[in-house]
Amino acid sequence: MLEKGQVQSSVTSLILFINSFLSYLLVFVVSIAVAGVAMFAGYKLRVRKDARDALLKEQEQEAADGQ
C-alpha cells in the first residue's frame, strides 16, 4: 500500500503534468488562432488588390478604345 507521502507526491506530479499540458495546449491554440487571422487577412488583401487591378485594367482598356 502507498504511504501518505507517496500519494501526495503522485498527486503533485499529476497536477504539475496537467498544468504543463494545459499551458502548451493554450500556446498551441493561440498560435493556430494567430495563423488563422493572418491567412484571413492575407486572403482579403489579395482579393481587394485583384479587384483594384481589374478595375484599373478595365479603365485603361476603355481609355484606349476611346482614342
PDB file of N, CA, C and O in Angstrom:
ATOM      1  N   MET A   1       0.832  -1.172   0.000  1.00  0.00           N
ATOM      2  CA  MET A   1       0.000   0.000   0.000  1.00  0.00           C
ATOM      3  C   MET A   1       0.886   1.248   0.000  1.00  0.00           C
ATOM      4  O   MET A   1       1.978   1.246   0.569  1.00  0.00           O
ATOM      5  N   LEU A   2       0.408   2.294  -0.635  1.00  0.00           N
ATOM      6  CA  LEU A   2       1.179   3.536  -0.720  1.00  0.00           C
ATOM      7  C   LEU A   2       1.077   4.310   0.583  1.00  0.00           C
ATOM      8  O   LEU A   2       0.023   4.356   1.218  1.00  0.00           O
ATOM      9  N   GLU A   3       2.179   4.909   0.965  1.00  0.00           N
ATOM     10  CA  GLU A   3       2.167   5.755   2.148  1.00  0.00           C
ATOM     11  C   GLU A   3       1.640   7.133   1.783  1.00  0.00           C
ATOM     12  O   GLU A   3       1.520   7.479   0.607  1.00  0.00           O
ATOM     13  N   LYS A   4       1.330   7.909   2.806  1.00  0.00           N
ATOM     14  CA  LYS A   4       0.756   9.231   2.587  1.00  0.00           C
ATOM     15  C   LYS A   4       1.697  10.122   1.766  1.00  0.00           C
ATOM     16  O   LYS A   4       1.227  10.851   0.892  1.00  0.00           O
ATOM     17  N   GLY A   5       2.984  10.085   2.016  1.00  0.00           N
ATOM     18  CA  GLY A   5       3.953  10.900   1.281  1.00  0.00           C
ATOM     19  C   GLY A   5       4.032  10.504  -0.183  1.00  0.00           C
ATOM     20  O   GLY A   5       4.199  11.359  -1.052  1.00  0.00           O
ATOM     21  N   GLN A   6       3.913   9.196  -0.463  1.00  0.00           N
ATOM     22  CA  GLN A   6       3.968   8.733  -1.846  1.00  0.00           C
ATOM     23  C   GLN A   6       2.723   9.152  -2.611  1.00  0.00           C
ATOM     24  O   GLN A   6       2.814   9.526  -3.780  1.00  0.00           O
ATOM     25  N   VAL A   7       1.569   9.095  -1.975  1.00  0.00           N
ATOM     26  CA  VAL A   7       0.318   9.512  -2.625  1.00  0.00           C
ATOM     27  C   VAL A   7       0.359  11.001  -2.913  1.00  0.00           C
ATOM     28  O   VAL A   7      -0.018  11.442  -3.999  1.00  0.00           O
ATOM     29  N   GLN A   8       0.815  11.770  -1.943  1.00  0.00           N
ATOM     30  CA  GLN A   8       0.893  13.214  -2.124  1.00  0.00           C
ATOM     31  C   GLN A   8       1.885  13.558  -3.239  1.00  0.00           C
ATOM     32  O   GLN A   8       1.634  14.474  -4.022  1.00  0.00           O
ATOM     33  N   SER A   9       2.987  12.848  -3.321  1.00  0.00           N
ATOM     34  CA  SER A   9       3.971  13.069  -4.376  1.00  0.00           C
ATOM     35  C   SER A   9       3.381  12.719  -5.741  1.00  0.00           C
ATOM     36  O   SER A   9       3.620  13.426  -6.721  1.00  0.00           O
ATOM     37  N   SER A  10       2.614  11.636  -5.808  1.00  0.00           N
ATOM     38  CA  SER A  10       1.986  11.238  -7.068  1.00  0.00           C
ATOM     39  C   SER A  10       0.958  12.268  -7.519  1.00  0.00           C
ATOM     40  O   SER A  10       0.889  12.602  -8.702  1.00  0.00           O
ATOM     41  N   VAL A  11       0.163  12.770  -6.587  1.00  0.00           N
ATOM     42  CA  VAL A  11      -0.855  13.771  -6.921  1.00  0.00           C
ATOM     43  C   VAL A  11      -0.177  15.070  -7.369  1.00  0.00           C
ATOM     44  O   VAL A  11      -0.620  15.707  -8.325  1.00  0.00           O
ATOM     45  N   THR A  12       0.874  15.451  -6.690  1.00  0.00           N
ATOM     46  CA  THR A  12       1.603  16.662  -7.064  1.00  0.00           C
ATOM     47  C   THR A  12       2.192  16.524  -8.467  1.00  0.00           C
ATOM     48  O   THR A  12       2.127  17.457  -9.267  1.00  0.00           O
ATOM     49  N   SER A  13       2.759  15.372  -8.757  1.00  0.00           N
ATOM     50  CA  SER A  13       3.316  15.137 -10.088  1.00  0.00           C
ATOM     51  C   SER A  13       2.231  15.191 -11.155  1.00  0.00           C
ATOM     52  O   SER A  13       2.444  15.742 -12.235  1.00  0.00           O
ATOM     53  N   LEU A  14       1.067  14.619 -10.855  1.00  0.00           N
ATOM     54  CA  LEU A  14      -0.047  14.645 -11.806  1.00  0.00           C
ATOM     55  C   LEU A  14      -0.528  16.069 -12.040  1.00  0.00           C
ATOM     56  O   LEU A  14      -0.801  16.457 -13.176  1.00  0.00           O
ATOM     57  N   ILE A  15      -0.630  16.841 -10.980  1.00  0.00           N
ATOM     58  CA  ILE A  15      -1.067  18.233 -11.117  1.00  0.00           C
ATOM     59  C   ILE A  15      -0.060  19.028 -11.937  1.00  0.00           C
ATOM     60  O   ILE A  15      -0.453  19.828 -12.786  1.00  0.00           O
ATOM     61  N   LEU A  16       1.219  18.824 -11.702  1.00  0.00           N
ATOM     62  CA  LEU A  16       2.241  19.524 -12.478  1.00  0.00           C
ATOM     63  C   LEU A  16       2.189  19.128 -13.949  1.00  0.00           C
ATOM     64  O   LEU A  16       2.354  19.975 -14.828  1.00  0.00           O
ATOM     65  N   PHE A  17       1.961  17.846 -14.218  1.00  0.00           N
ATOM     66  CA  PHE A  17       1.857  17.392 -15.598  1.00  0.00           C
ATOM     67  C   PHE A  17       0.652  18.017 -16.294  1.00  0.00           C
ATOM     68  O   PHE A  17       0.764  18.487 -17.426  1.00  0.00           O
ATOM     69  N   ILE A  18      -0.489  18.024 -15.629  1.00  0.00           N
ATOM     70  CA  ILE A  18      -1.701  18.601 -16.226  1.00  0.00           C
ATOM     71  C   ILE A  18      -1.513  20.099 -16.454  1.00  0.00           C
ATOM     72  O   ILE A  18      -1.933  20.626 -17.483  1.00  0.00           O
ATOM     73  N   ASN A  19      -0.887  20.781 -15.505  1.00  0.00           N
ATOM     74  CA  ASN A  19      -0.627  22.209 -15.649  1.00  0.00           C
ATOM     75  C   ASN A  19       0.264  22.485 -16.862  1.00  0.00           C
ATOM     76  O   ASN A  19      -0.011  23.388 -17.652  1.00  0.00           O
ATOM     77  N   SER A  20       1.319  21.706 -16.998  1.00  0.00           N
ATOM     78  CA  SER A  20       2.219  21.867 -18.133  1.00  0.00           C
ATOM     79  C   SER A  20       1.500  21.566 -19.449  1.00  0.00           C
ATOM     80  O   SER A  20       1.663  22.295 -20.428  1.00  0.00           O
ATOM     81  N   PHE A  21       0.714  20.504 -19.472  1.00  0.00           N
ATOM     82  CA  PHE A  21      -0.024  20.131 -20.670  1.00  0.00           C
ATOM     83  C   PHE A  21      -0.995  21.237 -21.089  1.00  0.00           C
ATOM     84  O   PHE A  21      -1.075  21.586 -22.266  1.00  0.00           O
ATOM     85  N   LEU A  22      -1.723  21.778 -20.128  1.00  0.00           N
ATOM     86  CA  LEU A  22      -2.684  22.833 -20.447  1.00  0.00           C
ATOM     87  C   LEU A  22      -1.974  24.106 -20.919  1.00  0.00           C
ATOM     88  O   LEU A  22      -2.493  24.830 -21.769  1.00  0.00           O
ATOM     89  N   SER A  23      -0.791  24.376 -20.369  1.00  0.00           N
ATOM     90  CA  SER A  23      -0.033  25.548 -20.818  1.00  0.00           C
ATOM     91  C   SER A  23       0.367  25.399 -22.281  1.00  0.00           C
ATOM     92  O   SER A  23       0.202  26.331 -23.067  1.00  0.00           O
ATOM     93  N   TYR A  24       0.888  24.238 -22.647  1.00  0.00           N
ATOM     94  CA  TYR A  24       1.273  24.010 -24.040  1.00  0.00           C
ATOM     95  C   TYR A  24       0.053  23.990 -24.960  1.00  0.00           C
ATOM     96  O   TYR A  24       0.128  24.443 -26.102  1.00  0.00           O
ATOM     97  N   LEU A  25      -1.062  23.468 -24.468  1.00  0.00           N
ATOM     98  CA  LEU A  25      -2.292  23.457 -25.259  1.00  0.00           C
ATOM     99  C   LEU A  25      -2.755  24.886 -25.528  1.00  0.00           C
ATOM    100  O   LEU A  25      -3.185  25.200 -26.638  1.00  0.00           O
ATOM    101  N   LEU A  26      -2.669  25.742 -24.533  1.00  0.00           N
ATOM    102  CA  LEU A  26      -3.058  27.142 -24.709  1.00  0.00           C
ATOM    103  C   LEU A  26      -2.148  27.841 -25.723  1.00  0.00           C
ATOM    104  O   LEU A  26      -2.629  28.593 -26.571  1.00  0.00           O
ATOM    105  N   VAL A  27      -0.855  27.600 -25.639  1.00  0.00           N
ATOM    106  CA  VAL A  27       0.086  28.185 -26.607  1.00  0.00           C
ATOM    107  C   VAL A  27      -0.240  27.694 -28.014  1.00  0.00           C
ATOM    108  O   VAL A  27      -0.194  28.476 -28.964  1.00  0.00           O
ATOM    109  N   PHE A  28      -0.566  26.418 -28.161  1.00  0.00           N
ATOM    110  CA  PHE A  28      -0.916  25.856 -29.461  1.00  0.00           C
ATOM    111  C   PHE A  28      -2.181  26.507 -30.014  1.00  0.00           C
ATOM    112  O   PHE A  28      -2.227  26.869 -31.190  1.00  0.00           O
ATOM    113  N   VAL A  29      -3.194  26.658 -29.187  1.00  0.00           N
ATOM    114  CA  VAL A  29      -4.457  27.257 -29.633  1.00  0.00           C
ATOM    115  C   VAL A  29      -4.244  28.710 -30.046  1.00  0.00           C
ATOM    116  O   VAL A  29      -4.786  29.154 -31.058  1.00  0.00           O
ATOM    117  N   VAL A  30      -3.462  29.448 -29.273  1.00  0.00           N
ATOM    118  CA  VAL A  30      -3.195  30.848 -29.623  1.00  0.00           C
ATOM    119  C   VAL A  30      -2.414  30.930 -30.938  1.00  0.00           C
ATOM    120  O   VAL A  30      -2.683  31.801 -31.766  1.00  0.00           O
ATOM    121  N   SER A  31      -1.459  30.035 -31.127  1.00  0.00           N
ATOM    122  CA  SER A  31      -0.685  30.021 -32.377  1.00  0.00           C
ATOM    123  C   SER A  31      -1.582  29.739 -33.578  1.00  0.00           C
ATOM    124  O   SER A  31      -1.456  30.390 -34.616  1.00  0.00           O
ATOM    125  N   ILE A  32      -2.477  28.782 -33.441  1.00  0.00           N
ATOM    126  CA  ILE A  32      -3.414  28.463 -34.524  1.00  0.00           C
ATOM    127  C   ILE A  32      -4.328  29.653 -34.805  1.00  0.00           C
ATOM    128  O   ILE A  32      -4.618  29.951 -35.964  1.00  0.00           O
ATOM    129  N   ALA A  33      -4.782  30.330 -33.762  1.00  0.00           N
ATOM    130  CA  ALA A  33      -5.657  31.495 -33.948  1.00  0.00           C
ATOM    131  C   ALA A  33      -4.928  32.614 -34.682  1.00  0.00           C
ATOM    132  O   ALA A  33      -5.496  33.233 -35.581  1.00  0.00           O
ATOM    133  N   VAL A  34      -3.686  32.880 -34.312  1.00  0.00           N
ATOM    134  CA  VAL A  34      -2.897  33.927 -34.983  1.00  0.00           C
ATOM    135  C   VAL A  34      -2.675  33.569 -36.449  1.00  0.00           C
ATOM    136  O   VAL A  34      -2.785  34.427 -37.325  1.00  0.00           O
ATOM    137  N   ALA A  35      -2.363  32.311 -36.713  1.00  0.00           N
ATOM    138  CA  ALA A  35      -2.164  31.871 -38.099  1.00  0.00           C
ATOM    139  C   ALA A  35      -3.463  32.008 -38.895  1.00  0.00           C
ATOM    140  O   ALA A  35      -3.432  32.414 -40.057  1.00  0.00           O
ATOM    141  N   GLY A  36      -4.589  31.678 -38.291  1.00  0.00           N
ATOM    142  CA  GLY A  36      -5.880  31.809 -38.970  1.00  0.00           C
ATOM    143  C   GLY A  36      -6.198  33.253 -39.309  1.00  0.00           C
ATOM    144  O   GLY A  36      -6.653  33.549 -40.414  1.00  0.00           O
ATOM    145  N   VAL A  37      -5.962  34.149 -38.370  1.00  0.00           N
ATOM    146  CA  VAL A  37      -6.207  35.578 -38.618  1.00  0.00           C
ATOM    147  C   VAL A  37      -5.290  36.088 -39.720  1.00  0.00           C
ATOM    148  O   VAL A  37      -5.719  36.871 -40.567  1.00  0.00           O
ATOM    149  N   ALA A  38      -4.037  35.656 -39.720  1.00  0.00           N
ATOM    150  CA  ALA A  38      -3.090  36.088 -40.750  1.00  0.00           C
ATOM    151  C   ALA A  38      -3.515  35.593 -42.132  1.00  0.00           C
ATOM    152  O   ALA A  38      -3.435  36.339 -43.108  1.00  0.00           O
ATOM    153  N   MET A  39      -3.966  34.344 -42.222  1.00  0.00           N
ATOM    154  CA  MET A  39      -4.414  33.822 -43.520  1.00  0.00           C
ATOM    155  C   MET A  39      -5.667  34.543 -44.001  1.00  0.00           C
ATOM    156  O   MET A  39      -5.790  34.842 -45.189  1.00  0.00           O
ATOM    157  N   PHE A  40      -6.598  34.825 -43.091  1.00  0.00           N
ATOM    158  CA  PHE A  40      -7.813  35.544 -43.466  1.00  0.00           C
ATOM    159  C   PHE A  40      -7.479  36.949 -43.960  1.00  0.00           C
ATOM    160  O   PHE A  40      -8.019  37.399 -44.970  1.00  0.00           O
ATOM    161  N   ALA A  41      -6.588  37.642 -43.248  1.00  0.00           N
ATOM    162  CA  ALA A  41      -6.207  38.998 -43.657  1.00  0.00           C
ATOM    163  C   ALA A  41      -5.497  38.974 -45.005  1.00  0.00           C
ATOM    164  O   ALA A  41      -5.751  39.829 -45.854  1.00  0.00           O
ATOM    165  N   GLY A  42      -4.613  38.009 -45.209  1.00  0.00           N
ATOM    166  CA  GLY A  42      -3.913  37.892 -46.484  1.00  0.00           C
ATOM    167  C   GLY A  42      -4.864  37.629 -47.632  1.00  0.00           C
ATOM    168  O   GLY A  42      -4.709  38.190 -48.717  1.00  0.00           O
ATOM    169  N   TYR A  43      -5.850  36.773 -47.394  1.00  0.00           N
ATOM    170  CA  TYR A  43      -6.843  36.472 -48.427  1.00  0.00           C
ATOM    171  C   TYR A  43      -7.647  37.718 -48.784  1.00  0.00           C
ATOM    172  O   TYR A  43      -7.852  38.017 -49.961  1.00  0.00           O
ATOM    173  N   LYS A  44      -8.104  38.447 -47.758  1.00  0.00           N
ATOM    174  CA  LYS A  44      -8.910  39.638 -48.016  1.00  0.00           C
ATOM    175  C   LYS A  44      -8.093  40.699 -48.752  1.00  0.00           C
ATOM    176  O   LYS A  44      -8.606  41.350 -49.662  1.00  0.00           O
ATOM    177  N   LEU A  45      -6.833  40.878 -48.368  1.00  0.00           N
ATOM    178  CA  LEU A  45      -5.995  41.867 -49.041  1.00  0.00           C
ATOM    179  C   LEU A  45      -5.751  41.477 -50.494  1.00  0.00           C
ATOM    180  O   LEU A  45      -5.732  42.343 -51.369  1.00  0.00           O
ATOM    181  N   ARG A  46      -5.566  40.191 -50.762  1.00  0.00           N
ATOM    182  CA  ARG A  46      -5.334  39.738 -52.144  1.00  0.00           C
ATOM    183  C   ARG A  46      -6.579  39.944 -53.007  1.00  0.00           C
ATOM    184  O   ARG A  46      -6.472  40.371 -54.156  1.00  0.00           O
ATOM    185  N   VAL A  47      -7.744  39.645 -52.465  1.00  0.00           N
ATOM    186  CA  VAL A  47      -8.995  39.845 -53.215  1.00  0.00           C
ATOM    187  C   VAL A  47      -9.173  41.321 -53.531  1.00  0.00           C
ATOM    188  O   VAL A  47      -9.568  41.678 -54.641  1.00  0.00           O
ATOM    189  N   ARG A  48      -8.883  42.180 -52.558  1.00  0.00           N
ATOM    190  CA  ARG A  48      -9.017  43.620 -52.776  1.00  0.00           C
ATOM    191  C   ARG A  48      -8.042  44.104 -53.854  1.00  0.00           C
ATOM    192  O   ARG A  48      -8.411  44.918 -54.700  1.00  0.00           O
ATOM    193  N   LYS A  49      -6.812  43.612 -53.827  1.00  0.00           N
ATOM    194  CA  LYS A  49      -5.807  44.012 -54.824  1.00  0.00           C
ATOM    195  C   LYS A  49      -6.202  43.519 -56.215  1.00  0.00           C
ATOM    196  O   LYS A  49      -6.068  44.252 -57.195  1.00  0.00           O
ATOM    197  N   ASP A  50      -6.686  42.286 -56.304  1.00  0.00           N
ATOM    198  CA  ASP A  50      -7.115  41.767 -57.606  1.00  0.00           C
ATOM    199  C   ASP A  50      -8.277  42.573 -58.167  1.00  0.00           C
ATOM    200  O   ASP A  50      -8.323  42.827 -59.371  1.00  0.00           O
ATOM    201  N   ALA A  51      -9.218  42.981 -57.317  1.00  0.00           N
ATOM    202  CA  ALA A  51     -10.354  43.788 -57.777  1.00  0.00           C
ATOM    203  C   ALA A  51      -9.878  45.152 -58.261  1.00  0.00           C
ATOM    204  O   ALA A  51     -10.346  45.653 -59.283  1.00  0.00           O
ATOM    205  N   ARG A  52      -8.942  45.752 -57.521  1.00  0.00           N
ATOM    206  CA  ARG A  52      -8.413  47.051 -57.924  1.00  0.00           C
ATOM    207  C   ARG A  52      -7.660  46.952 -59.245  1.00  0.00           C
ATOM    208  O   ARG A  52      -7.803  47.816 -60.110  1.00  0.00           O
ATOM    209  N   ASP A  53      -6.860  45.902 -59.403  1.00  0.00           N
ATOM    210  CA  ASP A  53      -6.114  45.715 -60.654  1.00  0.00           C
ATOM    211  C   ASP A  53      -7.059  45.492 -61.839  1.00  0.00           C
ATOM    212  O   ASP A  53      -6.811  45.996 -62.934  1.00  0.00           O
ATOM    213  N   ALA A  54      -8.141  44.739 -61.620  1.00  0.00           N
ATOM    214  CA  ALA A  54      -9.110  44.510 -62.693  1.00  0.00           C
ATOM    215  C   ALA A  54      -9.794  45.808 -63.085  1.00  0.00           C
ATOM    216  O   ALA A  54     -10.029  46.049 -64.268  1.00  0.00           O
ATOM    217  N   LEU A  55     -10.117  46.653 -62.103  1.00  0.00           N
ATOM    218  CA  LEU A  55     -10.759  47.933 -62.386  1.00  0.00           C
ATOM    219  C   LEU A  55      -9.814  48.843 -63.157  1.00  0.00           C
ATOM    220  O   LEU A  55     -10.229  49.496 -64.113  1.00  0.00           O
ATOM    221  N   LEU A  56      -8.546  48.895 -62.752  1.00  0.00           N
ATOM    222  CA  LEU A  56      -7.575  49.723 -63.468  1.00  0.00           C
ATOM    223  C   LEU A  56      -7.375  49.240 -64.900  1.00  0.00           C
ATOM    224  O   LEU A  56      -7.268  50.042 -65.828  1.00  0.00           O
ATOM    225  N   LYS A  57      -7.327  47.925 -65.069  1.00  0.00           N
ATOM    226  CA  LYS A  57      -7.163  47.373 -66.417  1.00  0.00           C
ATOM    227  C   LYS A  57      -8.377  47.710 -67.289  1.00  0.00           C
ATOM    228  O   LYS A  57      -8.236  48.015 -68.473  1.00  0.00           O
ATOM    229  N   GLU A  58      -9.564  47.651 -66.692  1.00  0.00           N
ATOM    230  CA  GLU A  58     -10.787  47.982 -67.434  1.00  0.00           C
ATOM    231  C   GLU A  58     -10.788  49.460 -67.824  1.00  0.00           C
ATOM    232  O   GLU A  58     -11.182  49.806 -68.937  1.00  0.00           O
ATOM    233  N   GLN A  59     -10.352  50.323 -66.923  1.00  0.00           N
ATOM    234  CA  GLN A  59     -10.306  51.748 -67.217  1.00  0.00           C
ATOM    235  C   GLN A  59      -9.269  52.052 -68.305  1.00  0.00           C
ATOM    236  O   GLN A  59      -9.503  52.895 -69.171  1.00  0.00           O
ATOM    237  N   GLU A  60      -8.140  51.373 -68.258  1.00  0.00           N
ATOM    238  CA  GLU A  60      -7.129  51.556 -69.301  1.00  0.00           C
ATOM    239  C   GLU A  60      -7.644  51.095 -70.662  1.00  0.00           C
ATOM    240  O   GLU A  60      -7.370  51.724 -71.685  1.00  0.00           O
ATOM    241  N   GLN A  61      -8.388  49.996 -70.664  1.00  0.00           N
ATOM    242  CA  GLN A  61      -8.954  49.475 -71.901  1.00  0.00           C
ATOM    243  C   GLN A  61      -9.977  50.447 -72.498  1.00  0.00           C
ATOM    244  O   GLN A  61     -10.007  50.668 -73.709  1.00  0.00           O
ATOM    245  N   GLU A  62     -10.815  51.023 -71.625  1.00  0.00           N
ATOM    246  CA  GLU A  62     -11.814  51.992 -72.080  1.00  0.00           C
ATOM    247  C   GLU A  62     -11.125  53.236 -72.630  1.00  0.00           C
ATOM    248  O   GLU A  62     -11.560  53.798 -73.635  1.00  0.00           O
ATOM    249  N   ALA A  63     -10.055  53.663 -71.975  1.00  0.00           N
ATOM    250  CA  ALA A  63      -9.338  54.847 -72.446  1.00  0.00           C
ATOM    251  C   ALA A  63      -8.672  54.579 -73.796  1.00  0.00           C
ATOM    252  O   ALA A  63      -8.632  55.459 -74.656  1.00  0.00           O
ATOM    253  N   ALA A  64      -8.151  53.365 -73.980  1.00  0.00           N
ATOM    254  CA  ALA A  64      -7.522  53.015 -75.247  1.00  0.00           C
ATOM    255  C   ALA A  64      -8.568  52.900 -76.350  1.00  0.00           C
ATOM    256  O   ALA A  64      -8.296  53.265 -77.494  1.00  0.00           O
ATOM    257  N   ASP A  65      -9.749  52.403 -76.031  1.00  0.00           N
ATOM    258  CA  ASP A  65     -10.816  52.279 -77.031  1.00  0.00           C
ATOM    259  C   ASP A  65     -11.365  53.644 -77.440  1.00  0.00           C
ATOM    260  O   ASP A  65     -11.806  53.820 -78.576  1.00  0.00           O
ATOM    261  N   GLY A  66     -11.341  54.605 -76.526  1.00  0.00           N
ATOM    262  CA  GLY A  66     -11.870  55.945 -76.790  1.00  0.00           C
ATOM    263  C   GLY A  66     -10.962  56.763 -77.694  1.00  0.00           C
ATOM    264  O   GLY A  66     -11.413  57.751 -78.273  1.00  0.00           O
ATOM    265  N   GLN A  67      -9.722  56.389 -77.832  1.00  0.00           N
ATOM    266  CA  GLN A  67      -8.811  57.188 -78.652  1.00  0.00           C
ATOM    267  C   GLN A  67      -8.820  56.790 -80.077  1.00  0.00           C
ATOM    268  O   GLN A  67      -8.101  57.376 -80.887  1.00  0.00           O
TER     269      GLN A  67
END
